[in-house]
């Protein structure tokens, strides 16, 4: 997963959001990436959420979150 994201011609995920577990990343982790239950999804933003990918990168780099 990490290699796939890094191999993109243009980075699709900012490196800054893959450094530490954020409140939103922990929510996504707890939901198992179930976007239909996510608070961001419920707000009807017009972008494609990348948080499930961010969560996978965070798990690889930082391990599971302390919740």
C-alpha positions in Angstrom: 0.0 0.0 0.0 2.7 2.5 1.0 4.7 1.7 -2.1 1.6 2.1 -4.3 0.9 5.6 -2.8 4.5 6.7 -3.1 4.7 5.5 -6.7 1.9 7.7 -7.9 3.0 10.3 -10.5 1.7 13.0 -8.2 1.4 12.3 -4.5 -2.2 11.8 -3.6 -1.7 12.0 0.1 0.1 14.7 1.9 3.0 13.5 4.0 2.0 15.7 6.9 -1.2 13.7 7.6 0.7 10.4 7.7 3.1 11.3 10.5 0.8 11.1 13.5 -2.6 9.6 14.5 -5.2 12.4 14.4 -8.7 12.3 15.8 -10.1 11.8 12.3 -7.6 9.0 11.5 -8.5 7.2 14.8 -12.2 7.6 14.0 -11.6 6.0 10.6 -9.6 3.2 12.2 -12.3 2.5 14.8 -14.9 2.3 12.0 -12.7 0.0 10.0 -12.7 2.4 7.0 -16.6 2.2 6.8 -17.1 5.6 5.1 -20.9 5.4 5.4 -20.5 5.8 9.2 -17.9 8.5 9.1 -18.5 12.0 10.4 -16.8 13.6 7.4 -19.0 11.6 5.0 -22.1 12.6 6.9 -21.1 16.2 6.4 -21.4 15.7 2.6 -18.1 17.1 1.6 -17.4 17.1 -2.2 -14.1 15.3 -2.1 -13.1 11.6 -2.2 -11.8 10.7 1.3 -8.3 9.3 1.4 -8.4 8.5 5.2 -8.6 4.7 4.8 -5.3 4.9 2.9 -3.9 7.3 5.5 -4.9 4.8 8.2 -3.0 2.0 6.5 0.1 4.1 6.1 -0.1 5.2 9.8 -0.4 1.5 10.9 2.7 0.7 8.8 4.8 3.6 10.1 3.5 4.1 13.7 1.7 0.9 14.5 -1.8 0.7 15.9 -3.2 3.8 17.6 -3.4 4.0 21.4 -7.1 4.3 22.0 
